[in-house]
Amino acid sequence: MELTVSGENYLRAIDRLDPGDGARISDIAAELGVTKASACRAVSQLEERRLAERTAAHRVKLTEAGARSVERLLREIGPVK
């Protein structure tokens, strides 16, 4: 199943905001101009698709599949605006 544009934006935001130990939900929400609750729901959907995962410190990281998706998106679409 294809990702929505919103899902693609979340993947690119996570990729951009992850300093190595994962991105914070609050930073993802701020980056995309949504509430933390909305960002949390969207990340849960990405987790269900095995594109993202939460660390023990409650940060969000891309899985290998998520990272491959971002690489493809960056080639085709470019960074999140």
mmJSON file of the N, C-alpha and C atoms, coordinates in Angstrom:
{"data_MODEL":{"atom_site":{
"group_PDB":["ATOM","ATOM","ATOM","ATOM","ATOM","ATOM","ATOM","ATOM","ATOM","ATOM","ATOM","ATOM","ATOM","ATOM","ATOM","ATOM","ATOM","ATOM","ATOM","ATOM","ATOM","ATOM","ATOM","ATOM","ATOM","ATOM","ATOM","ATOM","ATOM","ATOM","ATOM","ATOM","ATOM","ATOM","ATOM","ATOM","ATOM","ATOM","ATOM","ATOM","ATOM","ATOM","ATOM","ATOM","ATOM","ATOM","ATOM","ATOM","ATOM","ATOM","ATOM","ATOM","ATOM","ATOM","ATOM","ATOM","ATOM","ATOM","ATOM","ATOM","ATOM","ATOM","ATOM","ATOM","ATOM","ATOM","ATOM","ATOM","ATOM","ATOM","ATOM","ATOM","ATOM","ATOM","ATOM","ATOM","ATOM","ATOM","ATOM","ATOM","ATOM","ATOM","ATOM","ATOM","ATOM","ATOM","ATOM","ATOM","ATOM","ATOM","ATOM","ATOM","ATOM","ATOM","ATOM","ATOM","ATOM","ATOM","ATOM","ATOM","ATOM","ATOM","ATOM","ATOM","ATOM","ATOM","ATOM","ATOM","ATOM","ATOM","ATOM","ATOM","ATOM","ATOM","ATOM","ATOM","ATOM","ATOM","ATOM","ATOM","ATOM","ATOM","ATOM","ATOM","ATOM","ATOM","ATOM","ATOM","ATOM","ATOM","ATOM","ATOM","ATOM","ATOM","ATOM","ATOM","ATOM","ATOM","ATOM","ATOM","ATOM","ATOM","ATOM","ATOM","ATOM","ATOM","ATOM","ATOM","ATOM","ATOM","ATOM","ATOM","ATOM","ATOM","ATOM","ATOM","ATOM","ATOM","ATOM","ATOM","ATOM","ATOM","ATOM","ATOM","ATOM","ATOM","ATOM","ATOM","ATOM","ATOM","ATOM","ATOM","ATOM","ATOM","ATOM","ATOM","ATOM","ATOM","ATOM","ATOM","ATOM","ATOM","ATOM","ATOM","ATOM","ATOM","ATOM","ATOM","ATOM","ATOM","ATOM","ATOM","ATOM","ATOM","ATOM","ATOM","ATOM","ATOM","ATOM","ATOM","ATOM","ATOM","ATOM","ATOM","ATOM","ATOM","ATOM","ATOM","ATOM","ATOM","ATOM","ATOM","ATOM","ATOM","ATOM","ATOM","ATOM","ATOM","ATOM","ATOM","ATOM","ATOM","ATOM","ATOM","ATOM","ATOM","ATOM","ATOM","ATOM","ATOM","ATOM","ATOM","ATOM","ATOM","ATOM","ATOM","ATOM","ATOM","ATOM","ATOM","ATOM","ATOM","ATOM"],
"id":[1,2,3,4,5,6,7,8,9,10,11,12,13,14,15,16,17,18,19,20,21,22,23,24,25,26,27,28,29,30,31,32,33,34,35,36,37,38,39,40,41,42,43,44,45,46,47,48,49,50,51,52,53,54,55,56,57,58,59,60,61,62,63,64,65,66,67,68,69,70,71,72,73,74,75,76,77,78,79,80,81,82,83,84,85,86,87,88,89,90,91,92,93,94,95,96,97,98,99,100,101,102,103,104,105,106,107,108,109,110,111,112,113,114,115,116,117,118,119,120,121,122,123,124,125,126,127,128,129,130,131,132,133,134,135,136,137,138,139,140,141,142,143,144,145,146,147,148,149,150,151,152,153,154,155,156,157,158,159,160,161,162,163,164,165,166,167,168,169,170,171,172,173,174,175,176,177,178,179,180,181,182,183,184,185,186,187,188,189,190,191,192,193,194,195,196,197,198,199,200,201,202,203,204,205,206,207,208,209,210,211,212,213,214,215,216,217,218,219,220,221,222,223,224,225,226,227,228,229,230,231,232,233,234,235,236,237,238,239,240,241,242,243],
"type_symbol":["N","C","C","N","C","C","N","C","C","N","C","C","N","C","C","N","C","C","N","C","C","N","C","C","N","C","C","N","C","C","N","C","C","N","C","C","N","C","C","N","C","C","N","C","C","N","C","C","N","C","C","N","C","C","N","C","C","N","C","C","N","C","C","N","C","C","N","C","C","N","C","C","N","C","C","N","C","C","N","C","C","N","C","C","N","C","C","N","C","C","N","C","C","N","C","C","N","C","C","N","C","C","N","C","C","N","C","C","N","C","C","N","C","C","N","C","C","N","C","C","N","C","C","N","C","C","N","C","C","N","C","C","N","C","C","N","C","C","N","C","C","N","C","C","N","C","C","N","C","C","N","C","C","N","C","C","N","C","C","N","C","C","N","C","C","N","C","C","N","C","C","N","C","C","N","C","C","N","C","C","N","C","C","N","C","C","N","C","C","N","C","C","N","C","C","N","C","C","N","C","C","N","C","C","N","C","C","N","C","C","N","C","C","N","C","C","N","C","C","N","C","C","N","C","C","N","C","C","N","C","C","N","C","C","N","C","C","N","C","C","N","C","C"],
"label_atom_id":["N","CA","C","N","CA","C","N","CA","C","N","CA","C","N","CA","C","N","CA","C","N","CA","C","N","CA","C","N","CA","C","N","CA","C","N","CA","C","N","CA","C","N","CA","C","N","CA","C","N","CA","C","N","CA","C","N","CA","C","N","CA","C","N","CA","C","N","CA","C","N","CA","C","N","CA","C","N","CA","C","N","CA","C","N","CA","C","N","CA","C","N","CA","C","N","CA","C","N","CA","C","N","CA","C","N","CA","C","N","CA","C","N","CA","C","N","CA","C","N","CA","C","N","CA","C","N","CA","C","N","CA","C","N","CA","C","N","CA","C","N","CA","C","N","CA","C","N","CA","C","N","CA","C","N","CA","C","N","CA","C","N","CA","C","N","CA","C","N","CA","C","N","CA","C","N","CA","C","N","CA","C","N","CA","C","N","CA","C","N","CA","C","N","CA","C","N","CA","C","N","CA","C","N","CA","C","N","CA","C","N","CA","C","N","CA","C","N","CA","C","N","CA","C","N","CA","C","N","CA","C","N","CA","C","N","CA","C","N","CA","C","N","CA","C","N","CA","C","N","CA","C","N","CA","C","N","CA","C","N","CA","C","N","CA","C","N","CA","C","N","CA","C","N","CA","C","N","CA","C","N","CA","C"],
"label_alt_id":[null,null,null,null,null,null,null,null,null,null,null,null,null,null,null,null,null,null,null,null,null,null,null,null,null,null,null,null,null,null,null,null,null,null,null,null,null,null,null,null,null,null,null,null,null,null,null,null,null,null,null,null,null,null,null,null,null,null,null,null,null,null,null,null,null,null,null,null,null,null,null,null,null,null,null,null,null,null,null,null,null,null,null,null,null,null,null,null,null,null,null,null,null,null,null,null,null,null,null,null,null,null,null,null,null,null,null,null,null,null,null,null,null,null,null,null,null,null,null,null,null,null,null,null,null,null,null,null,null,null,null,null,null,null,null,null,null,null,null,null,null,null,null,null,null,null,null,null,null,null,null,null,null,null,null,null,null,null,null,null,null,null,null,null,null,null,null,null,null,null,null,null,null,null,null,null,null,null,null,null,null,null,null,null,null,null,null,null,null,null,null,null,null,null,null,null,null,null,null,null,null,null,null,null,null,null,null,null,null,null,null,null,null,null,null,null,null,null,null,null,null,null,null,null,null,null,null,null,null,null,null,null,null,null,null,null,null,null,null,null,null,null,null],
"label_comp_id":["MET","MET","MET","GLU","GLU","GLU","LEU","LEU","LEU","THR","THR","THR","VAL","VAL","VAL","SER","SER","SER","GLY","GLY","GLY","GLU","GLU","GLU","ASN","ASN","ASN","TYR","TYR","TYR","LEU","LEU","LEU","ARG","ARG","ARG","ALA","ALA","ALA","ILE","ILE","ILE","ASP","ASP","ASP","ARG","ARG","ARG","LEU","LEU","LEU","ASP","ASP","ASP","PRO","PRO","PRO","GLY","GLY","GLY","ASP","ASP","ASP","GLY","GLY","GLY","ALA","ALA","ALA","ARG","ARG","ARG","ILE","ILE","ILE","SER","SER","SER","ASP","ASP","ASP","ILE","ILE","ILE","ALA","ALA","ALA","ALA","ALA","ALA","GLU","GLU","GLU","LEU","LEU","LEU","GLY","GLY","GLY","VAL","VAL","VAL","THR","THR","THR","LYS","LYS","LYS","ALA","ALA","ALA","SER","SER","SER","ALA","ALA","ALA","CYS","CYS","CYS","ARG","ARG","ARG","ALA","ALA","ALA","VAL","VAL","VAL","SER","SER","SER","GLN","GLN","GLN","LEU","LEU","LEU","GLU","GLU","GLU","GLU","GLU","GLU","ARG","ARG","ARG","ARG","ARG","ARG","LEU","LEU","LEU","ALA","ALA","ALA","GLU","GLU","GLU","ARG","ARG","ARG","THR","THR","THR","ALA","ALA","ALA","ALA","ALA","ALA","HIS","HIS","HIS","ARG","ARG","ARG","VAL","VAL","VAL","LYS","LYS","LYS","LEU","LEU","LEU","THR","THR","THR","GLU","GLU","GLU","ALA","ALA","ALA","GLY","GLY","GLY","ALA","ALA","ALA","ARG","ARG","ARG","SER","SER","SER","VAL","VAL","VAL","GLU","GLU","GLU","ARG","ARG","ARG","LEU","LEU","LEU","LEU","LEU","LEU","ARG","ARG","ARG","GLU","GLU","GLU","ILE","ILE","ILE","GLY","GLY","GLY","PRO","PRO","PRO","VAL","VAL","VAL","LYS","LYS","LYS"],
"label_asym_id":["A","A","A","A","A","A","A","A","A","A","A","A","A","A","A","A","A","A","A","A","A","A","A","A","A","A","A","A","A","A","A","A","A","A","A","A","A","A","A","A","A","A","A","A","A","A","A","A","A","A","A","A","A","A","A","A","A","A","A","A","A","A","A","A","A","A","A","A","A","A","A","A","A","A","A","A","A","A","A","A","A","A","A","A","A","A","A","A","A","A","A","A","A","A","A","A","A","A","A","A","A","A","A","A","A","A","A","A","A","A","A","A","A","A","A","A","A","A","A","A","A","A","A","A","A","A","A","A","A","A","A","A","A","A","A","A","A","A","A","A","A","A","A","A","A","A","A","A","A","A","A","A","A","A","A","A","A","A","A","A","A","A","A","A","A","A","A","A","A","A","A","A","A","A","A","A","A","A","A","A","A","A","A","A","A","A","A","A","A","A","A","A","A","A","A","A","A","A","A","A","A","A","A","A","A","A","A","A","A","A","A","A","A","A","A","A","A","A","A","A","A","A","A","A","A","A","A","A","A","A","A","A","A","A","A","A","A","A","A","A","A","A","A"],
"label_entity_id":["1","1","1","1","1","1","1","1","1","1","1","1","1","1","1","1","1","1","1","1","1","1","1","1","1","1","1","1","1","1","1","1","1","1","1","1","1","1","1","1","1","1","1","1","1","1","1","1","1","1","1","1","1","1","1","1","1","1","1","1","1","1","1","1","1","1","1","1","1","1","1","1","1","1","1","1","1","1","1","1","1","1","1","1","1","1","1","1","1","1","1","1","1","1","1","1","1","1","1","1","1","1","1","1","1","1","1","1","1","1","1","1","1","1","1","1","1","1","1","1","1","1","1","1","1","1","1","1","1","1","1","1","1","1","1","1","1","1","1","1","1","1","1","1","1","1","1","1","1","1","1","1","1","1","1","1","1","1","1","1","1","1","1","1","1","1","1","1","1","1","1","1","1","1","1","1","1","1","1","1","1","1","1","1","1","1","1","1","1","1","1","1","1","1","1","1","1","1","1","1","1","1","1","1","1","1","1","1","1","1","1","1","1","1","1","1","1","1","1","1","1","1","1","1","1","1","1","1","1","1","1","1","1","1","1","1","1","1","1","1","1","1","1"],
"label_seq_id":[1,1,1,2,2,2,3,3,3,4,4,4,5,5,5,6,6,6,7,7,7,8,8,8,9,9,9,10,10,10,11,11,11,12,12,12,13,13,13,14,14,14,15,15,15,16,16,16,17,17,17,18,18,18,19,19,19,20,20,20,21,21,21,22,22,22,23,23,23,24,24,24,25,25,25,26,26,26,27,27,27,28,28,28,29,29,29,30,30,30,31,31,31,32,32,32,33,33,33,34,34,34,35,35,35,36,36,36,37,37,37,38,38,38,39,39,39,40,40,40,41,41,41,42,42,42,43,43,43,44,44,44,45,45,45,46,46,46,47,47,47,48,48,48,49,49,49,50,50,50,51,51,51,52,52,52,53,53,53,54,54,54,55,55,55,56,56,56,57,57,57,58,58,58,59,59,59,60,60,60,61,61,61,62,62,62,63,63,63,64,64,64,65,65,65,66,66,66,67,67,67,68,68,68,69,69,69,70,70,70,71,71,71,72,72,72,73,73,73,74,74,74,75,75,75,76,76,76,77,77,77,78,78,78,79,79,79,80,80,80,81,81,81],
"pdbx_PDB_ins_code":[null,null,null,null,null,null,null,null,null,null,null,null,null,null,null,null,null,null,null,null,null,null,null,null,null,null,null,null,null,null,null,null,null,null,null,null,null,null,null,null,null,null,null,null,null,null,null,null,null,null,null,null,null,null,null,null,null,null,null,null,null,null,null,null,null,null,null,null,null,null,null,null,null,null,null,null,null,null,null,null,null,null,null,null,null,null,null,null,null,null,null,null,null,null,null,null,null,null,null,null,null,null,null,null,null,null,null,null,null,null,null,null,null,null,null,null,null,null,null,null,null,null,null,null,null,null,null,null,null,null,null,null,null,null,null,null,null,null,null,null,null,null,null,null,null,null,null,null,null,null,null,null,null,null,null,null,null,null,null,null,null,null,null,null,null,null,null,null,null,null,null,null,null,null,null,null,null,null,null,null,null,null,null,null,null,null,null,null,null,null,null,null,null,null,null,null,null,null,null,null,null,null,null,null,null,null,null,null,null,null,null,null,null,null,null,null,null,null,null,null,null,null,null,null,null,null,null,null,null,null,null,null,null,null,null,null,null,null,null,null,null,null,null],
"Cartn_x":[0.839,0.0,0.888,0.504,1.26,1.106,2.138,2.071,1.31,0.617,-0.026,1.05,0.699,1.623,1.999,1.022,1.287,2.308,2.13,3.074,4.473,4.549,5.841,6.488,5.667,6.197,6.731,6.04,6.51,7.835,7.956,9.217,10.369,10.155,11.229,11.558,10.541,10.79,11.585,11.22,11.955,13.41,13.611,14.967,15.765,15.158,15.845,16.132,15.226,15.337,16.115,16.431,17.114,18.613,19.124,20.556,21.376,20.727,21.42,20.772,20.125,19.463,17.945,17.444,16.013,15.482,14.342,13.683,12.615,12.429,11.388,10.048,8.977,7.634,7.348,7.724,7.441,8.151,9.356,10.08,9.432,8.983,8.294,7.028,6.261,5.019,5.304,6.308,6.65,7.101,7.887,8.391,7.245,6.216,5.115,3.901,3.965,2.865,1.607,1.79,0.656,0.782,-0.258,-0.197,0.649,1.109,1.863,1.002,-0.296,-1.201,-1.291,-1.378,-1.426,-0.124,0.991,2.287,2.414,1.929,1.992,1.178,-0.021,-0.859,-0.186,0.376,1.026,2.23,3.011,4.171,3.697,2.604,2.055,1.691,1.138,0.815,2.081,3.122,4.396,4.99,4.81,5.289,4.551,3.246,2.459,2.951,3.425,3.947,5.424,5.992,7.408,8.365,7.956,8.801,9.504,8.999,9.591,9.429,10.232,10.145,10.515,10.017,10.353,11.465,12.366,13.465,13.011,13.849,13.553,13.422,14.058,13.993,12.813,11.898,10.69,10.978,12.068,12.379,12.013,11.904,11.464,12.629,12.842,13.888,13.263,13.86,13.427,13.994,13.218,13.731,14.511,15.109,15.806,14.839,13.632,12.623,12.237,12.106,11.784,12.884,14.127,15.265,15.321,15.017,14.981,13.871,12.731,11.625,12.013,12.717,13.153,14.148,15.072,16.04,15.324,14.312,13.536,12.787,12.161,11.405,12.308,13.473,14.387,14.851,15.028,15.395,14.245,13.032,11.876,11.238,11.177,10.393,11.248,12.234,13.068,12.735,13.41,13.202,11.848,11.434,10.167,10.284,9.205,9.211,8.652],
"Cartn_y":[-1.176,0.0,1.246,2.214,3.451,4.309,5.06,6.035,7.265,7.9,9.172,10.257,11.4,12.538,12.891,12.834,13.12,12.133,10.855,9.846,10.089,10.484,10.804,11.987,12.999,14.169,13.791,12.906,12.459,11.717,10.841,10.116,11.083,12.05,13.001,13.867,14.234,15.043,14.242,12.984,12.137,12.023,11.791,11.667,12.951,14.091,15.365,15.708,15.322,15.719,14.734,13.574,12.547,12.82,13.246,13.515,12.239,11.102,9.832,8.992,9.657,8.92,9.005,9.448,9.526,10.941,11.151,12.463,12.482,13.64,13.772,14.067,13.501,13.741,15.242,15.972,17.412,18.137,17.701,18.326,17.989,16.748,16.333,17.168,17.302,18.083,19.527,20.125,21.519,21.666,20.737,20.773,20.762,19.975,19.81,20.685,21.439,22.333,21.61,20.505,19.724,19.597,19.068,18.852,17.622,17.531,16.343,15.096,15.225,14.075,13.576,14.508,14.122,13.457,14.011,13.42,12.028,11.859,10.56,9.519,9.902,8.984,8.619,9.611,9.36,8.438,8.651,7.784,6.362,6.22,4.887,4.179,4.921,4.33,3.908,4.722,4.345,3.115,3.013,1.835,0.578,0.695,-0.448,-0.932,-0.015,-0.355,-0.724,-0.727,-1.057,-0.099,1.182,2.206,3.045,3.01,3.759,2.939,3.292,2.622,3.618,3.36,4.212,3.542,4.363,3.86,3.767,3.194,3.115,4.511,5.504,6.883,7.644,6.9,7.47,8.41,8.164,8.926,8.068,8.7,8.012,7.879,6.665,6.385,5.684,5.866,5.132,3.723,2.766,1.412,1.397,0.267,0.168,0.42,-0.131,0.082,1.557,2.206,3.624,4.462,4.123,4.85,4.687,3.486,3.267,4.105,4.181,4.992,6.46,6.95,8.357,8.601,7.689,7.857,7.992,7.144,7.201,8.531,8.948,10.209,11.404,11.418,12.54,12.618,11.471,11.465,11.972,11.536,11.852,13.205,13.579,14.749,15.843,15.482,16.462,16.519,17.385,17.465,18.059,17.822,18.392,19.903,20.553,22.024,22.623],
"Cartn_z":[0.0,0.0,0.0,-0.808,-0.917,0.328,0.62,1.71,1.245,2.16,1.854,1.805,1.27,1.263,2.7,3.594,5.005,5.579,5.287,5.759,5.227,3.96,3.361,4.075,4.396,5.102,6.48,7.178,8.49,8.358,7.38,7.197,6.945,6.065,5.758,6.97,7.746,8.953,9.983,10.191,11.143,10.705,9.425,8.9,9.153,8.902,9.058,10.52,11.413,12.819,13.693,13.161,13.963,14.023,15.199,15.326,15.522,15.531,15.73,16.805,17.756,18.833,18.733,17.58,17.35,17.443,16.816,16.827,17.914,18.529,19.55,18.879,19.434,18.913,18.864,19.9,19.933,18.79,18.44,17.336,15.991,15.856,14.63,14.46,15.537,15.498,15.109,15.724,15.418,13.965,13.502,12.123,11.11,11.406,10.46,10.773,11.869,12.212,12.646,13.382,13.886,15.403,16.039,17.482,17.783,19.025,19.438,19.322,19.628,19.529,18.081,17.138,15.725,15.295,15.724,15.388,15.989,17.2,17.876,17.1,16.663,15.881,14.558,13.895,12.614,12.783,13.838,14.096,14.389,15.113,15.382,14.075,13.126,11.827,11.077,11.181,10.554,11.232,12.55,13.276,12.816,12.621,12.149,10.795,9.984,8.656,8.691,9.901,10.128,9.395,9.338,8.73,9.784,11.013,12.124,13.391,14.393,15.693,16.779,17.973,19.12,19.918,20.403,21.213,22.669,23.506,24.937,25.544,24.945,25.427,24.805,24.139,23.535,22.376,21.694,20.487,19.281,18.136,16.921,15.955,15.485,14.514,13.32,12.163,10.988,11.033,10.562,10.379,9.063,8.731,7.445,6.301,6.405,5.353,5.283,6.425,6.452,5.832,6.133,5.571,4.051,3.555,2.102,1.461,2.135,1.623,1.544,2.566,2.568,1.44,1.239,0.15,-1.184,-1.403,-2.637,-2.734,-1.63,-1.627,-1.899,-1.294,-1.495,-2.95,-3.569,-4.987,-5.85,-5.533,-6.369,-6.061,-4.776,-4.371,-3.767,-2.988,-2.303,-0.818,-0.077,1.384,1.737,2.976,3.466,3.482,3.125,3.056,4.298],
"occupancy":[1.0,1.0,1.0,1.0,1.0,1.0,1.0,1.0,1.0,1.0,1.0,1.0,1.0,1.0,1.0,1.0,1.0,1.0,1.0,1.0,1.0,1.0,1.0,1.0,1.0,1.0,1.0,1.0,1.0,1.0,1.0,1.0,1.0,1.0,1.0,1.0,1.0,1.0,1.0,1.0,1.0,1.0,1.0,1.0,1.0,1.0,1.0,1.0,1.0,1.0,1.0,1.0,1.0,1.0,1.0,1.0,1.0,1.0,1.0,1.0,1.0,1.0,1.0,1.0,1.0,1.0,1.0,1.0,1.0,1.0,1.0,1.0,1.0,1.0,1.0,1.0,1.0,1.0,1.0,1.0,1.0,1.0,1.0,1.0,1.0,1.0,1.0,1.0,1.0,1.0,1.0,1.0,1.0,1.0,1.0,1.0,1.0,1.0,1.0,1.0,1.0,1.0,1.0,1.0,1.0,1.0,1.0,1.0,1.0,1.0,1.0,1.0,1.0,1.0,1.0,1.0,1.0,1.0,1.0,1.0,1.0,1.0,1.0,1.0,1.0,1.0,1.0,1.0,1.0,1.0,1.0,1.0,1.0,1.0,1.0,1.0,1.0,1.0,1.0,1.0,1.0,1.0,1.0,1.0,1.0,1.0,1.0,1.0,1.0,1.0,1.0,1.0,1.0,1.0,1.0,1.0,1.0,1.0,1.0,1.0,1.0,1.0,1.0,1.0,1.0,1.0,1.0,1.0,1.0,1.0,1.0,1.0,1.0,1.0,1.0,1.0,1.0,1.0,1.0,1.0,1.0,1.0,1.0,1.0,1.0,1.0,1.0,1.0,1.0,1.0,1.0,1.0,1.0,1.0,1.0,1.0,1.0,1.0,1.0,1.0,1.0,1.0,1.0,1.0,1.0,1.0,1.0,1.0,1.0,1.0,1.0,1.0,1.0,1.0,1.0,1.0,1.0,1.0,1.0,1.0,1.0,1.0,1.0,1.0,1.0,1.0,1.0,1.0,1.0,1.0,1.0,1.0,1.0,1.0,1.0,1.0,1.0,1.0,1.0,1.0,1.0,1.0,1.0],
"B_iso_or_equiv":[0.0,0.0,0.0,0.0,0.0,0.0,0.0,0.0,0.0,0.0,0.0,0.0,0.0,0.0,0.0,0.0,0.0,0.0,0.0,0.0,0.0,0.0,0.0,0.0,0.0,0.0,0.0,0.0,0.0,0.0,0.0,0.0,0.0,0.0,0.0,0.0,0.0,0.0,0.0,0.0,0.0,0.0,0.0,0.0,0.0,0.0,0.0,0.0,0.0,0.0,0.0,0.0,0.0,0.0,0.0,0.0,0.0,0.0,0.0,0.0,0.0,0.0,0.0,0.0,0.0,0.0,0.0,0.0,0.0,0.0,0.0,0.0,0.0,0.0,0.0,0.0,0.0,0.0,0.0,0.0,0.0,0.0,0.0,0.0,0.0,0.0,0.0,0.0,0.0,0.0,0.0,0.0,0.0,0.0,0.0,0.0,0.0,0.0,0.0,0.0,0.0,0.0,0.0,0.0,0.0,0.0,0.0,0.0,0.0,0.0,0.0,0.0,0.0,0.0,0.0,0.0,0.0,0.0,0.0,0.0,0.0,0.0,0.0,0.0,0.0,0.0,0.0,0.0,0.0,0.0,0.0,0.0,0.0,0.0,0.0,0.0,0.0,0.0,0.0,0.0,0.0,0.0,0.0,0.0,0.0,0.0,0.0,0.0,0.0,0.0,0.0,0.0,0.0,0.0,0.0,0.0,0.0,0.0,0.0,0.0,0.0,0.0,0.0,0.0,0.0,0.0,0.0,0.0,0.0,0.0,0.0,0.0,0.0,0.0,0.0,0.0,0.0,0.0,0.0,0.0,0.0,0.0,0.0,0.0,0.0,0.0,0.0,0.0,0.0,0.0,0.0,0.0,0.0,0.0,0.0,0.0,0.0,0.0,0.0,0.0,0.0,0.0,0.0,0.0,0.0,0.0,0.0,0.0,0.0,0.0,0.0,0.0,0.0,0.0,0.0,0.0,0.0,0.0,0.0,0.0,0.0,0.0,0.0,0.0,0.0,0.0,0.0,0.0,0.0,0.0,0.0,0.0,0.0,0.0,0.0,0.0,0.0,0.0,0.0,0.0,0.0,0.0,0.0],
"pdbx_formal_charge":[null,null,null,null,null,null,null,null,null,null,null,null,null,null,null,null,null,null,null,null,null,null,null,null,null,null,null,null,null,null,null,null,null,null,null,null,null,null,null,null,null,null,null,null,null,null,null,null,null,null,null,null,null,null,null,null,null,null,null,null,null,null,null,null,null,null,null,null,null,null,null,null,null,null,null,null,null,null,null,null,null,null,null,null,null,null,null,null,null,null,null,null,null,null,null,null,null,null,null,null,null,null,null,null,null,null,null,null,null,null,null,null,null,null,null,null,null,null,null,null,null,null,null,null,null,null,null,null,null,null,null,null,null,null,null,null,null,null,null,null,null,null,null,null,null,null,null,null,null,null,null,null,null,null,null,null,null,null,null,null,null,null,null,null,null,null,null,null,null,null,null,null,null,null,null,null,null,null,null,null,null,null,null,null,null,null,null,null,null,null,null,null,null,null,null,null,null,null,null,null,null,null,null,null,null,null,null,null,null,null,null,null,null,null,null,null,null,null,null,null,null,null,null,null,null,null,null,null,null,null,null,null,null,null,null,null,null,null,null,null,null,null,null],
"auth_seq_id":[1,1,1,2,2,2,3,3,3,4,4,4,5,5,5,6,6,6,7,7,7,8,8,8,9,9,9,10,10,10,11,11,11,12,12,12,13,13,13,14,14,14,15,15,15,16,16,16,17,17,17,18,18,18,19,19,19,20,20,20,21,21,21,22,22,22,23,23,23,24,24,24,25,25,25,26,26,26,27,27,27,28,28,28,29,29,29,30,30,30,31,31,31,32,32,32,33,33,33,34,34,34,35,35,35,36,36,36,37,37,37,38,38,38,39,39,39,40,40,40,41,41,41,42,42,42,43,43,43,44,44,44,45,45,45,46,46,46,47,47,47,48,48,48,49,49,49,50,50,50,51,51,51,52,52,52,53,53,53,54,54,54,55,55,55,56,56,56,57,57,57,58,58,58,59,59,59,60,60,60,61,61,61,62,62,62,63,63,63,64,64,64,65,65,65,66,66,66,67,67,67,68,68,68,69,69,69,70,70,70,71,71,71,72,72,72,73,73,73,74,74,74,75,75,75,76,76,76,77,77,77,78,78,78,79,79,79,80,80,80,81,81,81],
"auth_comp_id":["MET","MET","MET","GLU","GLU","GLU","LEU","LEU","LEU","THR","THR","THR","VAL","VAL","VAL","SER","SER","SER","GLY","GLY","GLY","GLU","GLU","GLU","ASN","ASN","ASN","TYR","TYR","TYR","LEU","LEU","LEU","ARG","ARG","ARG","ALA","ALA","ALA","ILE","ILE","ILE","ASP","ASP","ASP","ARG","ARG","ARG","LEU","LEU","LEU","ASP","ASP","ASP","PRO","PRO","PRO","GLY","GLY","GLY","ASP","ASP","ASP","GLY","GLY","GLY","ALA","ALA","ALA","ARG","ARG","ARG","ILE","ILE","ILE","SER","SER","SER","ASP","ASP","ASP","ILE","ILE","ILE","ALA","ALA","ALA","ALA","ALA","ALA","GLU","GLU","GLU","LEU","LEU","LEU","GLY","GLY","GLY","VAL","VAL","VAL","THR","THR","THR","LYS","LYS","LYS","ALA","ALA","ALA","SER","SER","SER","ALA","ALA","ALA","CYS","CYS","CYS","ARG","ARG","ARG","ALA","ALA","ALA","VAL","VAL","VAL","SER","SER","SER","GLN","GLN","GLN","LEU","LEU","LEU","GLU","GLU","GLU","GLU","GLU","GLU","ARG","ARG","ARG","ARG","ARG","ARG","LEU","LEU","LEU","ALA","ALA","ALA","GLU","GLU","GLU","ARG","ARG","ARG","THR","THR","THR","ALA","ALA","ALA","ALA","ALA","ALA","HIS","HIS","HIS","ARG","ARG","ARG","VAL","VAL","VAL","LYS","LYS","LYS","LEU","LEU","LEU","THR","THR","THR","GLU","GLU","GLU","ALA","ALA","ALA","GLY","GLY","GLY","ALA","ALA","ALA","ARG","ARG","ARG","SER","SER","SER","VAL","VAL","VAL","GLU","GLU","GLU","ARG","ARG","ARG","LEU","LEU","LEU","LEU","LEU","LEU","ARG","ARG","ARG","GLU","GLU","GLU","ILE","ILE","ILE","GLY","GLY","GLY","PRO","PRO","PRO","VAL","VAL","VAL","LYS","LYS","LYS"],
"auth_asym_id":["A","A","A","A","A","A","A","A","A","A","A","A","A","A","A","A","A","A","A","A","A","A","A","A","A","A","A","A","A","A","A","A","A","A","A","A","A","A","A","A","A","A","A","A","A","A","A","A","A","A","A","A","A","A","A","A","A","A","A","A","A","A","A","A","A","A","A","A","A","A","A","A","A","A","A","A","A","A","A","A","A","A","A","A","A","A","A","A","A","A","A","A","A","A","A","A","A","A","A","A","A","A","A","A","A","A","A","A","A","A","A","A","A","A","A","A","A","A","A","A","A","A","A","A","A","A","A","A","A","A","A","A","A","A","A","A","A","A","A","A","A","A","A","A","A","A","A","A","A","A","A","A","A","A","A","A","A","A","A","A","A","A","A","A","A","A","A","A","A","A","A","A","A","A","A","A","A","A","A","A","A","A","A","A","A","A","A","A","A","A","A","A","A","A","A","A","A","A","A","A","A","A","A","A","A","A","A","A","A","A","A","A","A","A","A","A","A","A","A","A","A","A","A","A","A","A","A","A","A","A","A","A","A","A","A","A","A","A","A","A","A","A","A"],
"auth_atom_id":["N","CA","C","N","CA","C","N","CA","C","N","CA","C","N","CA","C","N","CA","C","N","CA","C","N","CA","C","N","CA","C","N","CA","C","N","CA","C","N","CA","C","N","CA","C","N","CA","C","N","CA","C","N","CA","C","N","CA","C","N","CA","C","N","CA","C","N","CA","C","N","CA","C","N","CA","C","N","CA","C","N","CA","C","N","CA","C","N","CA","C","N","CA","C","N","CA","C","N","CA","C","N","CA","C","N","CA","C","N","CA","C","N","CA","C","N","CA","C","N","CA","C","N","CA","C","N","CA","C","N","CA","C","N","CA","C","N","CA","C","N","CA","C","N","CA","C","N","CA","C","N","CA","C","N","CA","C","N","CA","C","N","CA","C","N","CA","C","N","CA","C","N","CA","C","N","CA","C","N","CA","C","N","CA","C","N","CA","C","N","CA","C","N","CA","C","N","CA","C","N","CA","C","N","CA","C","N","CA","C","N","CA","C","N","CA","C","N","CA","C","N","CA","C","N","CA","C","N","CA","C","N","CA","C","N","CA","C","N","CA","C","N","CA","C","N","CA","C","N","CA","C","N","CA","C","N","CA","C","N","CA","C","N","CA","C","N","CA","C","N","CA","C","N","CA","C","N","CA","C","N","CA","C"],
"pdbx_PDB_model_num":[1,1,1,1,1,1,1,1,1,1,1,1,1,1,1,1,1,1,1,1,1,1,1,1,1,1,1,1,1,1,1,1,1,1,1,1,1,1,1,1,1,1,1,1,1,1,1,1,1,1,1,1,1,1,1,1,1,1,1,1,1,1,1,1,1,1,1,1,1,1,1,1,1,1,1,1,1,1,1,1,1,1,1,1,1,1,1,1,1,1,1,1,1,1,1,1,1,1,1,1,1,1,1,1,1,1,1,1,1,1,1,1,1,1,1,1,1,1,1,1,1,1,1,1,1,1,1,1,1,1,1,1,1,1,1,1,1,1,1,1,1,1,1,1,1,1,1,1,1,1,1,1,1,1,1,1,1,1,1,1,1,1,1,1,1,1,1,1,1,1,1,1,1,1,1,1,1,1,1,1,1,1,1,1,1,1,1,1,1,1,1,1,1,1,1,1,1,1,1,1,1,1,1,1,1,1,1,1,1,1,1,1,1,1,1,1,1,1,1,1,1,1,1,1,1,1,1,1,1,1,1,1,1,1,1,1,1,1,1,1,1,1,1]
}}}
